């Protein structure tokens, strides 16, 4: 097994200015890098986290976007 610092066996799944997500081909774990913090997650834990983050983002979006005002009937 390669050392944690060895990134040769990692596939980048996605990246943006805030984070990068990699899949380790050798151990089939997901490495989530956010700033100076890194998490190693099983694929199941990563998928669960992703689902939770999507739900939270949808809820936050509903809280931020004001409801469409009702038009007065003429």
Backbone bond lengths (Angstrom), bond angles and torsions (degrees), N, CA, C in turn:
res aa  C-N    CA-C-N  psi(-1)  N-CA   C-N-CA  omega(-1)  CA-C   N-CA-C  phi
1 X - - - 1.457 - - 1.521 108.46 -
2 X 1.320 116.12 137.82 1.464 119.64 -178.67 1.517 111.12 -78.55
3 X 1.312 115.15 159.44 1.469 120.95 179.28 1.519 109.96 -67.09
4 X 1.324 116.83 156.86 1.462 122.06 -179.35 1.524 111.57 -58.54
5 X 1.329 117.76 -32.21 1.460 121.20 -179.02 1.523 112.77 -77.42
6 X 1.341 118.17 -12.54 1.451 121.82 -179.17 1.526 108.81 -79.46
7 X 1.318 116.20 111.45 1.461 120.20 -175.93 1.520 112.21 -101.63
8 X 1.327 118.24 8.37 1.462 121.31 -177.57 1.519 112.13 -62.87
9 X 1.319 118.12 -32.28 1.462 121.80 -177.73 1.517 112.92 -94.56
10 X 1.320 118.06 16.17 1.468 120.96 -178.03 1.516 111.08 -104.43
11 X 1.319 114.19 137.96 1.457 122.46 176.82 1.527 107.41 -106.74
12 X 1.318 117.62 126.44 1.463 120.74 177.83 1.524 108.13 -77.08
13 X 1.330 115.57 119.84 1.460 121.20 179.26 1.523 111.50 -87.08
14 X 1.333 116.47 -38.66 1.465 121.59 179.92 1.515 108.92 -165.68
15 X 1.325 115.06 156.33 1.461 119.92 174.90 1.515 109.92 -156.18
16 X 1.314 114.02 154.02 1.459 121.55 175.02 1.522 106.92 -150.18
17 X 1.314 117.35 -171.76 1.463 120.77 -179.05 1.523 111.79 -66.20
18 X 1.335 117.63 -22.88 1.465 121.97 -174.73 1.519 113.14 -95.74
19 X 1.336 117.18 -34.95 1.465 118.63 -174.17 1.523 111.84 -151.46
20 X 1.331 114.06 169.36 1.461 122.20 174.02 1.518 107.31 -139.38
21 X 1.332 116.02 139.35 1.463 121.98 -179.99 1.522 107.61 -120.15
22 X 1.329 115.70 125.57 1.460 121.42 -179.90 1.520 109.70 -124.97
23 X 1.325 116.31 149.30 1.464 121.98 173.49 1.513 107.51 -112.54
24 X 1.323 116.08 126.54 1.455 121.53 176.79 1.527 107.73 -82.79
25 X 1.325 116.48 115.51 1.456 121.73 -177.96 1.525 110.54 -64.78
26 X 1.314 116.69 -38.30 1.468 121.52 -175.40 1.527 112.44 -67.79
27 X 1.325 117.57 -46.34 1.471 120.03 -175.07 1.525 113.56 -108.92
28 X 1.339 117.69 0.55 1.468 124.32 179.20 1.522 112.41 52.31
29 X 1.321 115.83 43.79 1.458 121.03 172.10 1.521 108.63 -112.37
30 X 1.316 115.13 161.92 1.457 120.78 178.40 1.522 107.83 -107.85
31 X 1.312 115.96 132.77 1.458 122.62 178.25 1.522 106.76 -107.98
32 X 1.324 115.84 117.93 1.457 122.54 -179.29 1.518 107.70 -108.44
33 X 1.326 116.39 116.66 1.468 122.27 -178.99 1.521 108.50 -109.40
34 X 1.335 115.72 118.78 1.466 121.85 176.39 1.521 106.17 -125.78
35 X 1.327 115.75 109.43 1.467 119.17 -175.22 1.520 110.07 58.00
36 X 1.323 116.56 -127.82 1.466 121.27 -179.98 1.525 112.44 -91.50
37 X 1.321 117.40 7.79 1.457 121.96 -178.60 1.519 109.91 -105.68
38 X 1.323 116.30 136.39 1.461 121.43 176.56 1.510 109.59 -128.41
39 X 1.332 115.87 139.14 1.457 122.20 176.05 1.514 108.91 -121.99
40 X 1.316 116.18 137.77 1.459 122.05 172.27 1.514 107.08 -105.65
41 X 1.315 117.22 122.31 1.451 121.95 -175.45 1.521 110.55 -128.03
42 X 1.324 115.96 146.93 1.462 118.62 169.42 1.517 107.20 -66.40
43 X 1.308 116.96 161.31 1.463 119.74 179.67 1.530 110.12 -60.78
44 X 1.331 117.62 -40.60 1.471 120.93 179.60 1.529 111.05 -62.33
45 X 1.331 117.31 -43.19 1.466 120.91 179.39 1.524 110.44 -66.28
46 X 1.330 116.97 -39.55 1.464 120.83 179.05 1.523 110.74 -63.71
47 X 1.333 117.37 -44.88 1.465 120.90 179.84 1.522 111.35 -64.19
48 X 1.336 116.58 -38.33 1.460 120.53 176.97 1.525 110.49 -65.21
49 X 1.321 117.17 -43.51 1.456 121.76 177.07 1.524 110.53 -60.68
50 X 1.322 117.04 -43.62 1.456 121.22 178.84 1.517 112.25 -59.69
51 X 1.323 116.58 -44.52 1.465 121.12 178.52 1.520 110.68 -61.52
52 X 1.319 116.63 -43.44 1.464 121.60 179.89 1.524 111.07 -64.62
53 X 1.329 117.30 -41.60 1.468 120.65 179.63 1.527 111.31 -66.64
54 X 1.336 117.35 -38.04 1.461 120.08 177.59 1.525 110.06 -63.95
55 X 1.327 117.26 -44.89 1.467 121.03 177.88 1.529 110.94 -59.57
56 X 1.331 116.44 -44.10 1.465 120.70 -179.84 1.525 110.80 -64.78
57 X 1.323 117.64 -40.65 1.464 120.88 179.60 1.520 110.90 -64.88
58 X 1.328 116.65 -40.25 1.473 119.80 177.98 1.519 110.84 -64.71
59 X 1.314 117.15 -41.74 1.469 121.40 179.01 1.527 110.33 -65.95
60 X 1.323 117.06 -43.08 1.469 120.90 179.00 1.524 110.11 -63.53
61 X 1.321 116.95 -39.03 1.459 120.70 179.01 1.523 111.19 -63.91
62 X 1.329 116.99 -39.91 1.468 119.89 177.10 1.520 110.98 -64.53
63 X 1.313 117.81 -35.42 1.460 121.67 -178.98 1.527 111.08 -72.14
64 X 1.329 117.30 -29.86 1.463 121.75 -176.38 1.517 111.71 -85.41
65 X 1.321 117.75 -40.86 1.456 121.26 -177.09 1.516 109.95 -79.89
66 X 1.340 117.17 119.11 1.475 118.67 -179.25 1.518 110.36 -67.93
67 X 1.302 115.18 149.79 1.458 121.12 177.42 1.520 109.57 -64.20
68 X 1.309 117.00 147.54 1.458 121.30 178.17 1.524 108.90 -68.54
69 X 1.336 117.21 126.20 1.480 118.70 -179.15 1.522 110.10 -66.76
70 X 1.299 116.05 144.63 1.462 122.00 177.79 1.517 108.89 -77.66
71 X 1.308 115.73 137.23 1.466 119.87 177.98 1.510 108.72 -83.76
72 X 1.299 116.10 140.86 1.462 121.42 179.11 1.526 109.01 -70.64
73 X 1.315 115.16 136.77 1.474 119.93 177.23 1.509 109.65 -74.23
74 X 1.305 117.31 137.22 1.472 121.64 179.68 1.494 110.81 -98.58
